[in-house]
Amino acid sequence: MSDIEDYRAFVAVIERKSLTAAARQLGRSLQSVSRSLASLERELGVELVRRTTRSSRATDAGLAFHARIKSALADIDLARSEIAERAALLTGRLRVGASILFAPTYLVPAAAEFLSRHPGTEITFVLSEQYADPVAEGLDLAIRIGPLADSTLIARRLGTLRRVAFAAPSYLARYGRPRAPAELADHDCIVRGSAQNPSVWTFRIANREETIAVRGRFRADATAACNEAVAFGLGIGIAPLWQVRGLLDEGQVELLLTDFEPLPVPIHGVWPAGQPIPARARAFLELVASRLAASNL
């Protein structure tokens, strides 16, 4: 008789449309997922997934069965989470989408604390420079930085992150320190080409947000390259404080124009609508929020 992991394998194959992708999501071998699917089909006496060398597509029977079994698995997971929560013991796997740059410094330490508190849990980070889609990636939640676009996702605000102007002491010694955003016109500014409006920076002047046109001799698409260029004295940069905290703490850069900082950028935890967030995911969000508040970002 098939067990619950066979059903989980089937759901993953249907949603990922690939045995290989399903195996990767579940942390199982391809052969193991294939055996689970075959066992389930033998037990039910019907083909659930039509396999080819390139893809795996649900049959009509598979789609109907998926609609039923996914809801049942969600109820099982919720019941487990509720019982574990009552016993103050969280268990299970947690898949979290996040930024490649943000996760190592700010989320991995949170994960270490979380796993230490809850030995029965596991965490997998799915990291990307683009926003992860919780549904497509099979995530329990994703951490998103910046204003949220309209979507079907549920969001929980975790805090805000400062955006700052900064420069290396060597650059300031040669060219002086701007005292107001308008003075940036007389300076080399490091332009990040991948930004929506790379040559326009926003500052808060007299309680209003105003844009300032900037220019410079160095530009790059990658955020890390731009921040390092500032540290090497090639010009003035603007970035989220969390990205340059290390450079600031080491004395490689100094903050500028702090009286004119733009409004902080929000950071949220998001998850798919229509399904309750697991207790382990909710607990992880609480921990991240508390750590962000203590980090003064």
Helices and strands as residue ranges (DSSP letters): H 4-16, H 19-26, H 30-44, E 49-51, E 56-58, H 60-86, E 91-99, H 102-102, I 103-107, H 108-117, E 120-128, E 141-145, E 153-161, E 163-167, H 169-175, G 181-186, E 191-192, E 200-205, E 208-213, E 219-220, H 223-231, E 237-240, H 241-249, E 254-256, G 258-260, E 265-272, H 279-295
